[in-house]
Structures are given as C-alpha cells and as structure tokens.
C-alpha cells in the first residue's frame, strides 16, 4: 500500500504541472486465471484430473491523470490498487471425490497507459486502449471453505513480481459545470505467466479481468 500511495502522489505532482484533468476512480472486478496444461495425473489415485476455473470478485481504487494530445484525443496514466484472482476446483475423470475449491487472491498496483478517444466535445461516449503493468504486492491461496477462518498460504515468492498485459474498453462521460462524472468498463488481458516455479500443478497462469468503475475528474 505504501508503494501505491507513493506512485499516486507522484502522479498528482506531475498533474499539477502538465495535466488537463485529475481523475479518481472506484470499482469492482471479476477475474480468472487461464491455466495450462489442461489435464494432469494423480499417481496416488491413478486417475486423470483437470481444474474447473471460476471468476473471483475483487475491487479497485485509485486515480490518474489525462493529457490532451489533440481534439478529443487524450493520453491517460493511472495508478490503481487492484484485486485479482480466481477460484479453482480439481475435478477427477473417473473417481468421484470431493475436493474443496481453492481461492487465489492477487493484490497488485496496476499502472495502465492508455490512449483515449472521445466522440463529442461535451457529454460523450469514448473508447480507450493501451498497455498495463502490475506490480505484485501479495498472492495468497486458501480453501474456499476456510474463508471465515482466515487460513491461507502465501505463494508470493512463487509469483512473478511484475505482470504486463493489454487493456481495452469504453465508457461514458457526463459533463457538469465544474467536473466530469464517468462510468467505464475495461478488459485486462495478462500477457505473461505469473508463476515462476513449480510449487503447484500449473505450468502457466495468465490473468483475465473485467473491471467496471466509476469516478469523477477535476
């Protein structure tokens, strides 16, 4: 969190000199891991198994700055605290046994650099796209049934420190007298494998995240 506050403070400092607008954002996320390989073998039970991957809810908050490049064209740089993750349950092909699903929670500082295009001068829809870098703060795993007890295992040391990916989406701005309100949807596609050793079955895991956020600009 201290790293996030430092980066956000630097953005505000730079915005006071160059930026047209400062923006503040709050929202929710739905994310999952795209894993490989698709199937595995349990030598103890003598059966193949795979993972059923489900989306996990999270949240984000932070801010950003916008630079006006041309008419209705902006460069946006954000610094956001973002929670990603997934739920994964082991499914055996022949043996019917109950395996509690695992919940993975990935906390990152998310820094997207985006090109934004508005269609109108006042209240307007817009589209955006660009690249993002995520600095991993922590990565935890816990059985789904242990949510209330707080039992978890840290797998931060088995996770890459930096994740990169593509961002694209769109939204709508409502122009008021002294501010702009906006609502927005973004899709984040992680490009690199976040696993750096063989602590668990997966050889690769890449994040896929949908973000819906709202905020205001001054």
Secondary structure, DSSP 8 states (H G I E B T S, - for coil): -HHHHHHHHHHHHHHTTT-SEEEEEEEEEEEEEEEE-S-EEETTTTEEEEEEEE-EEEEEEEEEEEEEEETTEEEEEEEEEEEEEEEEEEEESS-------EEEEEEEEEEEEEEEEESSSSSEEEEEEEEEEEEEEEEEEEEGGGTTTT--EE-GGGB-SEEEEEEEEEEEEEE-SS-EEEEEEEEEEE-S--B-S-SSS-SEEEEEEEEEEEEEE-
